Amino acid sequence: MKKLWNNKTTRTNLTTYLVVTVAFVVMQLMSSFGQLGSAMKGYLIPVCAYIVMAVSLNLLVGVCGELSLGHAGFMGIGAFTGIVIAALLQDAIPNDTLLLVVAMFAGGIMAGIFGFLIGIPALRLRGDYLAIVTLAFGEILKNIFSNLYVGLDSEGLHMAVSTGKVQLLEGGRMILDGPVGATGITKLSTFPMGFVLILFTLFVVLNLINSKEGRAIKAVRDNRIATESVGINVTAFRMKAFVVSAFLAGMAGTLFGLNFSSLQASKFNFNASINVLVFVVLGGMGNILGSVISTAVLYILPEAMRGLDDLRMILYAVVLIIVMLFTWSPSVKNAVQSVTASVQEKLRKNKKEAVNNE
């Protein structure tokens, strides 16, 4: 155990799991003792969904080095797929937790399939060109959701891109109603399931990063030409990162979508993708724990300042600028490293003195 703890990667991973677990326990205790307001309780599940989004995007942007601006599109696929699956299987699976799990995996698989199909043409490009293409795909997906009609009756599902083409039998209901979005959703998402999804995402991403495939993905990011020269299939590893990222975003979308009684496609627009990218950048490219912390803070911060009205977003922008300056400032980094080195040296001296005294 001591040998494992001395390994830096293991120590970092365990710290990430520990921080997430402690935060969950604290929130649960505060909720149990009535210390959380109704507004704060309403933020818990969306925060979990966006943490998963940020961690999955960090795999693509920070670890693989590919800039994507359409991540909210995969979240939308997961959300609407999960809503349809939950409505379809509601009678067959009476247990809400099991139904949520099935819906999340269905949403993730559908998003992963779309990620693969989009990745075939998109991953031929790099840099700004890839960002523009993923942005376009994200907007296309949002517009598809805005014009998609899905109804359910005794004969099963009926789908169309025009409301006049969906003819339902008596007793049937619309699940997706075009621009109106999904209505009458049975809310299945819970904060504990959000916590489980975060742990699952961390397990997938951290194990992938530290595996042989993860090292190949980082090699692609660092030097594409050198990676190709040693026989590594660059396109295959970029595709793997893209699909895994889309799959996790789809699961996050299902968790997010089944937390509301109604949901519109506008929730998954360009601004949503940019917000997730901001969480990743401020938390640190390739820093998984940083993505978790920055998402939790930056998602709740604007909501906590809602009482300030017009000043709210100005102050939020100022906070982003200050955090960015402090995060990327060389002098601040050097100061933090100096303090860390001093603390570590102090701990080593204390340990050596304790050994000598024994």
Short mmCIF file of the C-alpha atoms (twelve columns), coordinates in Angstrom:
data_MODEL
# 
_entry.id   MODEL 
# 
loop_
_atom_site.group_PDB 
_atom_site.id 
_atom_site.type_symbol 
_atom_site.label_atom_id 
_atom_site.label_alt_id 
_atom_site.label_comp_id 
_atom_site.label_asym_id 
_atom_site.label_seq_id 
_atom_site.Cartn_x 
_atom_site.Cartn_y 
_atom_site.Cartn_z 
_atom_site.pdbx_PDB_model_num 
ATOM 1   C CA . MET A 1   0.000   0.000  0.000   1 
ATOM 2   C CA . LYS A 2   2.833   2.370  0.882   1 
ATOM 3   C CA . LYS A 3   4.516   1.574  -2.419  1 
ATOM 4   C CA . LEU A 4   1.305   2.411  -4.292  1 
ATOM 5   C CA . TRP A 5   0.919   5.706  -2.412  1 
ATOM 6   C CA . ASN A 6   4.490   6.684  -3.301  1 
ATOM 7   C CA . ASN A 7   3.498   6.460  -6.966  1 
ATOM 8   C CA . LYS A 8   2.582   9.994  -8.098  1 
ATOM 9   C CA . THR A 9   -0.104  8.871  -10.562 1 
ATOM 10  C CA . THR A 10  -1.816  6.645  -8.001  1 
ATOM 11  C CA . ARG A 11  -1.653  9.399  -5.414  1 
ATOM 12  C CA . THR A 12  -3.227  11.914 -7.810  1 
ATOM 13  C CA . ASN A 13  -5.999  9.513  -8.811  1 
ATOM 14  C CA . LEU A 14  -6.841  8.610  -5.214  1 
ATOM 15  C CA . THR A 15  -6.889  12.289 -4.295  1 
ATOM 16  C CA . THR A 16  -9.394  12.943 -7.090  1 
ATOM 17  C CA . TYR A 17  -11.694 10.149 -5.906  1 
ATOM 18  C CA . LEU A 18  -11.335 11.318 -2.300  1 
ATOM 19  C CA . VAL A 19  -12.212 14.954 -3.087  1 
ATOM 20  C CA . VAL A 20  -15.330 13.918 -5.021  1 
ATOM 21  C CA . THR A 21  -16.426 11.492 -2.276  1 
ATOM 22  C CA . VAL A 22  -15.910 14.026 0.521   1 
ATOM 23  C CA . ALA A 23  -17.863 16.665 -1.419  1 
ATOM 24  C CA . PHE A 24  -20.728 14.199 -1.924  1 
ATOM 25  C CA . VAL A 25  -20.822 13.227 1.767   1 
ATOM 26  C CA . VAL A 26  -20.750 16.885 2.863   1 
ATOM 27  C CA . MET A 27  -23.616 17.773 0.514   1 
ATOM 28  C CA . GLN A 28  -25.644 14.793 1.680   1 
ATOM 29  C CA . LEU A 29  -25.111 15.694 5.350   1 
ATOM 30  C CA . MET A 30  -26.011 19.332 4.732   1 
ATOM 31  C CA . SER A 31  -29.150 18.234 2.916   1 
ATOM 32  C CA . SER A 32  -30.095 15.828 5.721   1 
ATOM 33  C CA . PHE A 33  -29.755 18.571 8.370   1 
ATOM 34  C CA . GLY A 34  -31.663 21.106 6.272   1 
ATOM 35  C CA . GLN A 35  -28.655 23.317 5.575   1 
ATOM 36  C CA . LEU A 36  -29.203 23.382 1.800   1 
ATOM 37  C CA . GLY A 37  -31.826 25.657 0.301   1 
ATOM 38  C CA . SER A 38  -34.187 24.448 -2.395  1 
ATOM 39  C CA . ALA A 39  -32.269 26.437 -5.025  1 
ATOM 40  C CA . MET A 40  -28.958 24.841 -4.076  1 
ATOM 41  C CA . LYS A 41  -30.530 21.385 -4.094  1 
ATOM 42  C CA . GLY A 42  -31.703 22.089 -7.632  1 
ATOM 43  C CA . TYR A 43  -28.109 22.749 -8.732  1 
ATOM 44  C CA . LEU A 44  -26.672 19.441 -7.474  1 
ATOM 45  C CA . ILE A 45  -27.713 17.193 -10.368 1 
ATOM 46  C CA . PRO A 46  -26.840 19.703 -13.147 1 
ATOM 47  C CA . VAL A 47  -23.450 20.218 -11.492 1 
ATOM 48  C CA . CYS A 48  -22.853 16.447 -11.592 1 
ATOM 49  C CA . ALA A 49  -23.817 16.379 -15.290 1 
ATOM 50  C CA . TYR A 50  -21.497 19.264 -16.138 1 
ATOM 51  C CA . ILE A 51  -18.622 17.744 -14.163 1 
ATOM 52  C CA . VAL A 52  -18.948 14.633 -16.333 1 
ATOM 53  C CA . MET A 53  -19.079 16.893 -19.409 1 
ATOM 54  C CA . ALA A 54  -15.920 18.755 -18.362 1 
ATOM 55  C CA . VAL A 55  -13.972 15.590 -17.536 1 
ATOM 56  C CA . SER A 56  -14.987 13.968 -20.834 1 
ATOM 57  C CA . LEU A 57  -14.081 17.100 -22.822 1 
ATOM 58  C CA . ASN A 58  -10.756 17.308 -20.979 1 
ATOM 59  C CA . LEU A 59  -9.970  13.838 -22.317 1 
ATOM 60  C CA . LEU A 60  -10.430 15.172 -25.844 1 
ATOM 61  C CA . VAL A 61  -9.007  18.692 -25.470 1 
ATOM 62  C CA . GLY A 62  -6.453  18.380 -22.679 1 
ATOM 63  C CA . VAL A 63  -5.193  14.817 -23.120 1 
ATOM 64  C CA . CYS A 64  -5.654  14.263 -26.861 1 
ATOM 65  C CA . GLY A 65  -5.082  17.892 -27.858 1 
ATOM 66  C CA . GLU A 66  -8.102  18.171 -30.186 1 
ATOM 67  C CA . LEU A 67  -10.290 21.294 -29.917 1 
ATOM 68  C CA . SER A 68  -14.009 20.491 -30.056 1 
ATOM 69  C CA . LEU A 69  -16.781 23.102 -29.891 1 
ATOM 70  C CA . GLY A 70  -19.733 20.768 -30.360 1 
ATOM 71  C CA . HIS A 71  -19.685 18.818 -27.113 1 
ATOM 72  C CA . ALA A 72  -23.141 20.070 -26.113 1 
ATOM 73  C CA . GLY A 73  -24.511 18.312 -29.210 1 
ATOM 74  C CA . PHE A 74  -23.527 14.925 -27.754 1 
ATOM 75  C CA . MET A 75  -25.092 15.968 -24.454 1 
ATOM 76  C CA . GLY A 76  -28.316 16.735 -26.346 1 
ATOM 77  C CA . ILE A 77  -28.263 13.349 -28.073 1 
ATOM 78  C CA . GLY A 78  -27.918 11.630 -24.701 1 
ATOM 79  C CA . ALA A 79  -30.643 13.764 -23.126 1 
ATOM 80  C CA . PHE A 80  -33.321 13.191 -25.758 1 
ATOM 81  C CA . THR A 81  -32.388 9.529  -26.288 1 
ATOM 82  C CA . GLY A 82  -32.580 8.925  -22.548 1 
ATOM 83  C CA . ILE A 83  -35.953 10.674 -22.313 1 
ATOM 84  C CA . VAL A 84  -37.394 8.536  -25.129 1 
ATOM 85  C CA . ILE A 85  -35.968 5.284  -23.706 1 
ATOM 86  C CA . ALA A 86  -37.247 6.119  -20.220 1 
ATOM 87  C CA . ALA A 87  -40.755 6.791  -21.589 1 
ATOM 88  C CA . LEU A 88  -40.675 3.616  -23.700 1 
ATOM 89  C CA . LEU A 89  -39.509 1.313  -20.867 1 
ATOM 90  C CA . GLN A 90  -41.340 2.960  -17.989 1 
ATOM 91  C CA . ASP A 91  -43.851 0.118  -17.644 1 
ATOM 92  C CA . ALA A 92  -41.320 -2.643 -18.341 1 
ATOM 93  C CA . ILE A 93  -38.835 -1.405 -15.703 1 
ATOM 94  C CA . PRO A 94  -40.732 -0.213 -12.620 1 
ATOM 95  C CA . ASN A 95  -37.549 0.487  -10.627 1 
ATOM 96  C CA . ASP A 96  -36.595 4.140  -11.201 1 
ATOM 97  C CA . THR A 97  -32.891 3.657  -10.478 1 
ATOM 98  C CA . LEU A 98  -32.555 0.750  -12.892 1 
ATOM 99  C CA . LEU A 99  -34.556 2.646  -15.519 1 
ATOM 100 C CA . LEU A 100 -32.227 5.643  -15.128 1 
ATOM 101 C CA . VAL A 101 -29.147 3.433  -15.532 1 
ATOM 102 C CA . VAL A 102 -30.570 1.808  -18.686 1 
ATOM 103 C CA . ALA A 103 -31.504 5.222  -20.092 1 
ATOM 104 C CA . MET A 104 -28.036 6.642  -19.351 1 
ATOM 105 C CA . PHE A 105 -26.258 3.791  -21.103 1 
ATOM 106 C CA . ALA A 106 -28.665 4.063  -24.058 1 
ATOM 107 C CA . GLY A 107 -27.982 7.795  -24.260 1 
ATOM 108 C CA . GLY A 108 -24.239 7.214  -24.005 1 
ATOM 109 C CA . ILE A 109 -24.238 4.527  -26.691 1 
ATOM 110 C CA . MET A 110 -26.272 6.691  -29.078 1 
ATOM 111 C CA . ALA A 111 -23.940 9.656  -28.493 1 
ATOM 112 C CA . GLY A 112 -20.937 7.370  -29.012 1 
ATOM 113 C CA . ILE A 113 -22.364 6.150  -32.343 1 
ATOM 114 C CA . PHE A 114 -22.883 9.738  -33.496 1 
ATOM 115 C CA . GLY A 115 -19.394 10.566 -32.237 1 
ATOM 116 C CA . PHE A 116 -17.964 7.815  -34.410 1 
ATOM 117 C CA . LEU A 117 -19.955 8.900  -37.473 1 
ATOM 118 C CA . ILE A 118 -19.037 12.567 -36.984 1 
ATOM 119 C CA . GLY A 119 -15.431 11.656 -36.254 1 
ATOM 120 C CA . ILE A 120 -14.952 9.922  -39.625 1 
ATOM 121 C CA . PRO A 121 -14.980 13.189 -41.600 1 
ATOM 122 C CA . ALA A 122 -14.124 15.591 -38.751 1 
ATOM 123 C CA . LEU A 123 -10.926 13.896 -37.563 1 
ATOM 124 C CA . ARG A 124 -9.388  14.348 -40.996 1 
ATOM 125 C CA . LEU A 125 -8.933  17.951 -39.822 1 
ATOM 126 C CA . ARG A 126 -6.939  19.499 -37.004 1 
ATOM 127 C CA . GLY A 127 -6.813  22.648 -34.920 1 
ATOM 128 C CA . ASP A 128 -9.146  25.508 -35.838 1 
ATOM 129 C CA . TYR A 129 -10.627 23.560 -38.758 1 
ATOM 130 C CA . LEU A 130 -11.688 20.713 -36.476 1 
ATOM 131 C CA . ALA A 131 -13.184 23.224 -34.018 1 
ATOM 132 C CA . ILE A 132 -15.288 24.820 -36.789 1 
ATOM 133 C CA . VAL A 133 -16.508 21.450 -38.068 1 
ATOM 134 C CA . THR A 134 -17.503 20.222 -34.585 1 
ATOM 135 C CA . LEU A 135 -19.241 23.552 -33.979 1 
ATOM 136 C CA . ALA A 136 -21.228 23.058 -37.192 1 
ATOM 137 C CA . PHE A 137 -22.181 19.498 -36.252 1 
ATOM 138 C CA . GLY A 138 -23.311 20.692 -32.825 1 
ATOM 139 C CA . GLU A 139 -25.589 23.319 -34.365 1 
ATOM 140 C CA . ILE A 140 -26.940 20.770 -36.877 1 
ATOM 141 C CA . LEU A 141 -27.822 18.382 -34.048 1 
ATOM 142 C CA . LYS A 142 -29.536 21.168 -32.093 1 
ATOM 143 C CA . ASN A 143 -31.682 22.046 -35.121 1 
ATOM 144 C CA . ILE A 144 -32.562 18.394 -35.669 1 
ATOM 145 C CA . PHE A 145 -33.804 18.166 -32.066 1 
ATOM 146 C CA . SER A 146 -35.858 21.357 -32.592 1 
ATOM 147 C CA . ASN A 147 -37.681 19.763 -35.531 1 
ATOM 148 C CA . LEU A 148 -38.041 16.207 -34.281 1 
ATOM 149 C CA . TYR A 149 -41.417 14.839 -33.225 1 
ATOM 150 C CA . VAL A 150 -41.650 11.561 -31.305 1 
ATOM 151 C CA . GLY A 151 -44.928 10.133 -30.043 1 
ATOM 152 C CA . LEU A 152 -45.830 6.993  -28.113 1 
ATOM 153 C CA . ASP A 153 -49.114 5.080  -28.237 1 
ATOM 154 C CA . SER A 154 -50.291 1.480  -27.971 1 
ATOM 155 C CA . GLU A 155 -48.658 0.640  -31.317 1 
ATOM 156 C CA . GLY A 156 -45.221 1.901  -30.221 1 
ATOM 157 C CA . LEU A 157 -43.045 4.861  -31.160 1 
ATOM 158 C CA . HIS A 158 -43.823 7.231  -34.036 1 
ATOM 159 C CA . MET A 159 -41.159 9.607  -35.340 1 
ATOM 160 C CA . ALA A 160 -41.252 12.424 -37.889 1 
ATOM 161 C CA . VAL A 161 -39.723 15.796 -38.685 1 
ATOM 162 C CA . SER A 162 -43.175 17.362 -39.117 1 
ATOM 163 C CA . THR A 163 -45.906 17.372 -36.481 1 
ATOM 164 C CA . GLY A 164 -48.598 16.593 -39.076 1 
ATOM 165 C CA . LYS A 165 -46.937 13.244 -39.841 1 
ATOM 166 C CA . VAL A 166 -47.249 11.944 -36.270 1 
ATOM 167 C CA . GLN A 167 -50.703 10.410 -35.898 1 
ATOM 168 C CA . LEU A 168 -51.277 8.948  -32.441 1 
ATOM 169 C CA . LEU A 169 -54.040 6.623  -31.316 1 
ATOM 170 C CA . GLU A 170 -56.303 7.612  -28.446 1 
ATOM 171 C CA . GLY A 171 -54.373 7.639  -25.210 1 
ATOM 172 C CA . GLY A 172 -51.044 8.285  -26.931 1 
ATOM 173 C CA . ARG A 173 -48.777 11.176 -26.014 1 
ATOM 174 C CA . MET A 174 -45.985 13.218 -27.535 1 
ATOM 175 C CA . ILE A 175 -42.536 12.702 -26.024 1 
ATOM 176 C CA . LEU A 176 -40.645 15.160 -28.220 1 
ATOM 177 C CA . ASP A 177 -42.728 17.964 -29.679 1 
ATOM 178 C CA . GLY A 178 -40.431 19.856 -32.029 1 
ATOM 179 C CA . PRO A 179 -39.558 23.393 -30.879 1 
ATOM 180 C CA . VAL A 180 -41.538 22.820 -27.662 1 
ATOM 181 C CA . GLY A 181 -39.048 20.093 -26.764 1 
ATOM 182 C CA . ALA A 182 -39.640 17.207 -24.410 1 
ATOM 183 C CA . THR A 183 -42.593 17.648 -22.060 1 
ATOM 184 C CA . GLY A 184 -44.157 15.584 -19.319 1 
ATOM 185 C CA . ILE A 185 -40.804 14.002 -18.401 1 
ATOM 186 C CA . THR A 186 -40.790 11.692 -15.403 1 
ATOM 187 C CA . LYS A 187 -37.908 13.000 -13.290 1 
ATOM 188 C CA . LEU A 188 -35.638 10.052 -12.500 1 
ATOM 189 C CA . SER A 189 -32.279 11.699 -11.820 1 
ATOM 190 C CA . THR A 190 -30.971 11.804 -8.260  1 
ATOM 191 C CA . PHE A 191 -27.884 13.304 -6.671  1 
ATOM 192 C CA . PRO A 192 -26.500 9.885  -5.565  1 
ATOM 193 C CA . MET A 193 -26.776 8.631  -9.162  1 
ATOM 194 C CA . GLY A 194 -24.987 11.789 -10.303 1 
ATOM 195 C CA . PHE A 195 -22.202 10.957 -7.860  1 
ATOM 196 C CA . VAL A 196 -22.029 7.377  -9.193  1 
ATOM 197 C CA . LEU A 197 -21.827 8.687  -12.758 1 
ATOM 198 C CA . ILE A 198 -18.949 10.997 -11.802 1 
ATOM 199 C CA . LEU A 199 -17.069 8.071  -10.235 1 
ATOM 200 C CA . PHE A 200 -17.727 5.957  -13.334 1 
ATOM 201 C CA . THR A 201 -16.467 8.765  -15.576 1 
ATOM 202 C CA . LEU A 202 -13.338 9.250  -13.460 1 
ATOM 203 C CA . PHE A 203 -12.694 5.504  -13.514 1 
ATOM 204 C CA . VAL A 204 -12.982 5.350  -17.323 1 
ATOM 205 C CA . VAL A 205 -10.978 8.507  -18.035 1 
ATOM 206 C CA . LEU A 206 -8.206  8.038  -15.464 1 
ATOM 207 C CA . ASN A 207 -7.672  4.392  -16.413 1 
ATOM 208 C CA . LEU A 208 -7.614  5.299  -20.095 1 
ATOM 209 C CA . ILE A 209 -5.108  8.114  -19.514 1 
ATOM 210 C CA . ASN A 210 -2.778  5.859  -17.539 1 
ATOM 211 C CA . SER A 211 -3.043  2.902  -19.919 1 
ATOM 212 C CA . LYS A 212 -0.935  2.088  -22.974 1 
ATOM 213 C CA . GLU A 213 -3.651  3.612  -25.172 1 
ATOM 214 C CA . GLY A 214 -3.611  6.755  -23.030 1 
ATOM 215 C CA . ARG A 215 0.132   7.163  -23.456 1 
ATOM 216 C CA . ALA A 216 -0.337  6.784  -27.219 1 
ATOM 217 C CA . ILE A 217 -3.074  9.452  -27.162 1 
ATOM 218 C CA . LYS A 218 -0.761  11.842 -25.301 1 
ATOM 219 C CA . ALA A 219 2.010   11.062 -27.766 1 
ATOM 220 C CA . VAL A 220 -0.331  12.068 -30.608 1 
ATOM 221 C CA . ARG A 221 -0.937  15.366 -28.812 1 
ATOM 222 C CA . ASP A 222 2.748   16.060 -28.197 1 
ATOM 223 C CA . ASN A 223 4.212   15.132 -31.581 1 
ATOM 224 C CA . ARG A 224 2.049   13.684 -34.319 1 
ATOM 225 C CA . ILE A 225 4.906   13.076 -36.787 1 
ATOM 226 C CA . ALA A 226 7.087   11.257 -34.257 1 
ATOM 227 C CA . THR A 227 4.097   9.152  -33.180 1 
ATOM 228 C CA . GLU A 228 3.383   8.101  -36.761 1 
ATOM 229 C CA . SER A 229 7.060   7.296  -37.313 1 
ATOM 230 C CA . VAL A 230 6.986   4.549  -34.653 1 
ATOM 231 C CA . GLY A 231 3.964   2.856  -36.243 1 
ATOM 232 C CA . ILE A 232 1.135   4.210  -34.060 1 
ATOM 233 C CA . ASN A 233 -2.169  4.676  -35.877 1 
ATOM 234 C CA . VAL A 234 -2.831  8.333  -35.061 1 
ATOM 235 C CA . THR A 235 -6.366  8.404  -36.497 1 
ATOM 236 C CA . ALA A 236 -7.454  5.335  -34.499 1 
ATOM 237 C CA . PHE A 237 -6.344  6.806  -31.171 1 
ATOM 238 C CA . ARG A 238 -7.880  10.206 -31.930 1 
ATOM 239 C CA . MET A 239 -11.111 8.405  -32.792 1 
ATOM 240 C CA . LYS A 240 -10.978 6.424  -29.551 1 
ATOM 241 C CA . ALA A 241 -10.673 9.603  -27.482 1 
ATOM 242 C CA . PHE A 242 -13.459 11.257 -29.509 1 
ATOM 243 C CA . VAL A 243 -15.903 8.352  -29.113 1 
ATOM 244 C CA . VAL A 244 -15.223 7.827  -25.389 1 
ATOM 245 C CA . SER A 245 -15.676 11.548 -24.813 1 
ATOM 246 C CA . ALA A 246 -18.976 11.533 -26.755 1 
ATOM 247 C CA . PHE A 247 -20.195 8.422  -24.888 1 
ATOM 248 C CA . LEU A 248 -19.630 10.021 -21.476 1 
ATOM 249 C CA . ALA A 249 -21.205 13.298 -22.640 1 
ATOM 250 C CA . GLY A 250 -24.275 11.315 -23.726 1 
ATOM 251 C CA . MET A 251 -24.594 9.745  -20.273 1 
ATOM 252 C CA . ALA A 252 -24.279 13.193 -18.704 1 
ATOM 253 C CA . GLY A 253 -27.006 14.434 -21.051 1 
ATOM 254 C CA . THR A 254 -29.407 11.710 -19.914 1 
ATOM 255 C CA . LEU A 255 -28.765 12.545 -16.252 1 
ATOM 256 C CA . PHE A 256 -29.335 16.231 -17.059 1 
ATOM 257 C CA . GLY A 257 -32.446 15.671 -19.191 1 
ATOM 258 C CA . LEU A 258 -34.233 13.397 -16.704 1 
ATOM 259 C CA . ASN A 259 -33.835 16.032 -13.996 1 
ATOM 260 C CA . PHE A 260 -36.458 18.342 -15.542 1 
ATOM 261 C CA . SER A 261 -40.153 18.035 -16.314 1 
ATOM 262 C CA . SER A 262 -39.577 19.719 -19.696 1 
ATOM 263 C CA . LEU A 263 -36.490 20.276 -21.848 1 
ATOM 264 C CA . GLN A 264 -35.805 22.279 -25.010 1 
ATOM 265 C CA . ALA A 265 -33.061 21.850 -27.597 1 
ATOM 266 C CA . SER A 266 -31.841 25.404 -26.896 1 
ATOM 267 C CA . LYS A 267 -30.214 24.065 -23.719 1 
ATOM 268 C CA . PHE A 268 -27.579 22.386 -25.928 1 
ATOM 269 C CA . ASN A 269 -26.484 25.289 -28.078 1 
ATOM 270 C CA . PHE A 270 -23.066 26.775 -28.833 1 
ATOM 271 C CA . ASN A 271 -22.972 28.640 -25.501 1 
ATOM 272 C CA . ALA A 272 -23.264 25.362 -23.579 1 
ATOM 273 C CA . SER A 273 -20.218 23.969 -25.418 1 
ATOM 274 C CA . ILE A 274 -18.242 27.148 -24.704 1 
ATOM 275 C CA . ASN A 275 -19.151 27.005 -20.999 1 
ATOM 276 C CA . VAL A 276 -17.833 23.449 -20.724 1 
ATOM 277 C CA . LEU A 277 -14.658 24.469 -22.565 1 
ATOM 278 C CA . VAL A 278 -14.207 27.340 -20.077 1 
ATOM 279 C CA . PHE A 279 -14.492 24.864 -17.200 1 
ATOM 280 C CA . VAL A 280 -11.784 22.711 -18.789 1 
ATOM 281 C CA . VAL A 281 -9.397  25.586 -19.542 1 
ATOM 282 C CA . LEU A 282 -9.700  27.186 -16.102 1 
ATOM 283 C CA . GLY A 283 -9.312  23.836 -14.375 1 
ATOM 284 C CA . GLY A 284 -6.166  23.085 -16.359 1 
ATOM 285 C CA . MET A 285 -5.719  21.238 -19.638 1 
ATOM 286 C CA . GLY A 286 -5.267  17.571 -18.824 1 
ATOM 287 C CA . ASN A 287 -5.948  18.182 -15.106 1 
ATOM 288 C CA . ILE A 288 -8.944  15.997 -14.235 1 
ATOM 289 C CA . LEU A 289 -9.293  17.131 -10.622 1 
ATOM 290 C CA . GLY A 290 -9.011  20.730 -11.796 1 
ATOM 291 C CA . SER A 291 -11.956 20.184 -14.163 1 
ATOM 292 C CA . VAL A 292 -14.062 18.791 -11.311 1 
ATOM 293 C CA . ILE A 293 -13.338 21.727 -8.995  1 
ATOM 294 C CA . SER A 294 -13.632 24.481 -11.622 1 
ATOM 295 C CA . THR A 295 -16.955 23.106 -12.894 1 
ATOM 296 C CA . ALA A 296 -18.474 22.936 -9.411  1 
ATOM 297 C CA . VAL A 297 -17.346 26.477 -8.542  1 
ATOM 298 C CA . LEU A 298 -18.052 28.180 -11.863 1 
ATOM 299 C CA . TYR A 299 -21.463 26.564 -12.359 1 
ATOM 300 C CA . ILE A 300 -22.748 27.564 -8.931  1 
ATOM 301 C CA . LEU A 301 -21.103 31.014 -8.857  1 
ATOM 302 C CA . PRO A 302 -23.440 32.783 -11.351 1 
ATOM 303 C CA . GLU A 303 -26.459 31.202 -9.677  1 
ATOM 304 C CA . ALA A 304 -25.255 32.275 -6.226  1 
ATOM 305 C CA . MET A 305 -24.922 35.873 -7.501  1 
ATOM 306 C CA . ARG A 306 -28.370 35.911 -9.127  1 
ATOM 307 C CA . GLY A 307 -29.597 38.471 -6.599  1 
ATOM 308 C CA . LEU A 308 -27.154 41.037 -8.009  1 
ATOM 309 C CA . ASP A 309 -29.207 41.328 -11.230 1 
ATOM 310 C CA . ASP A 310 -27.264 43.175 -13.956 1 
ATOM 311 C CA . LEU A 311 -23.975 43.070 -12.059 1 
ATOM 312 C CA . ARG A 312 -24.048 39.280 -11.845 1 
ATOM 313 C CA . MET A 313 -22.483 38.448 -15.204 1 
ATOM 314 C CA . ILE A 314 -20.046 41.365 -14.991 1 
ATOM 315 C CA . LEU A 315 -18.706 40.059 -11.687 1 
ATOM 316 C CA . TYR A 316 -18.646 36.524 -13.098 1 
ATOM 317 C CA . ALA A 317 -16.538 37.714 -16.057 1 
ATOM 318 C CA . VAL A 318 -14.175 39.542 -13.674 1 
ATOM 319 C CA . VAL A 319 -13.774 36.351 -11.615 1 
ATOM 320 C CA . LEU A 320 -12.965 34.376 -14.784 1 
ATOM 321 C CA . ILE A 321 -10.308 36.908 -15.785 1 
ATOM 322 C CA . ILE A 322 -8.717  36.912 -12.318 1 
ATOM 323 C CA . VAL A 323 -8.698  33.112 -12.119 1 
ATOM 324 C CA . MET A 324 -7.176  32.846 -15.596 1 
ATOM 325 C CA . LEU A 325 -4.441  35.367 -14.740 1 
ATOM 326 C CA . PHE A 326 -3.568  33.596 -11.511 1 
ATOM 327 C CA . THR A 327 -3.757  30.130 -13.065 1 
ATOM 328 C CA . TRP A 328 -1.434  30.873 -15.969 1 
ATOM 329 C CA . SER A 329 0.832   33.513 -14.387 1 
ATOM 330 C CA . PRO A 330 4.465   32.254 -14.223 1 
ATOM 331 C CA . SER A 331 5.110   34.217 -11.011 1 
ATOM 332 C CA . VAL A 332 2.084   32.649 -9.302  1 
ATOM 333 C CA . LYS A 333 3.139   29.181 -10.469 1 
ATOM 334 C CA . ASN A 334 6.655   29.740 -9.124  1 
ATOM 335 C CA . ALA A 335 5.276   30.988 -5.802  1 
ATOM 336 C CA . VAL A 336 3.025   27.932 -5.448  1 
ATOM 337 C CA . GLN A 337 5.914   25.601 -6.322  1 
ATOM 338 C CA . SER A 338 8.130   27.338 -3.738  1 
ATOM 339 C CA . VAL A 339 5.521   26.973 -1.015  1 
ATOM 340 C CA . THR A 340 4.922   23.335 -1.954  1 
ATOM 341 C CA . ALA A 341 8.653   22.582 -1.932  1 
ATOM 342 C CA . SER A 342 9.030   24.251 1.489   1 
ATOM 343 C CA . VAL A 343 6.169   22.224 2.955   1 
ATOM 344 C CA . GLN A 344 7.542   18.983 1.517   1 
ATOM 345 C CA . GLU A 345 11.025  19.763 2.881   1 
ATOM 346 C CA . LYS A 346 9.546   20.498 6.299   1 
ATOM 347 C CA . LEU A 347 7.650   17.194 6.278   1 
ATOM 348 C CA . ARG A 348 10.805  15.289 5.272   1 
ATOM 349 C CA . LYS A 349 12.764  16.881 8.129   1 
ATOM 350 C CA . ASN A 350 10.057  16.063 10.653  1 
ATOM 351 C CA . LYS A 351 9.918   12.469 9.402   1 
ATOM 352 C CA . LYS A 352 13.706  12.136 9.631   1 
ATOM 353 C CA . GLU A 353 13.734  13.562 13.179  1 
ATOM 354 C CA . ALA A 354 10.979  11.148 14.234  1 
ATOM 355 C CA . VAL A 355 12.971  8.205  12.827  1 
ATOM 356 C CA . ASN A 356 16.135  9.361  14.601  1 
ATOM 357 C CA . ASN A 357 14.322  9.767  17.918  1 
ATOM 358 C CA . GLU A 358 13.077  6.189  17.671  1 
# 
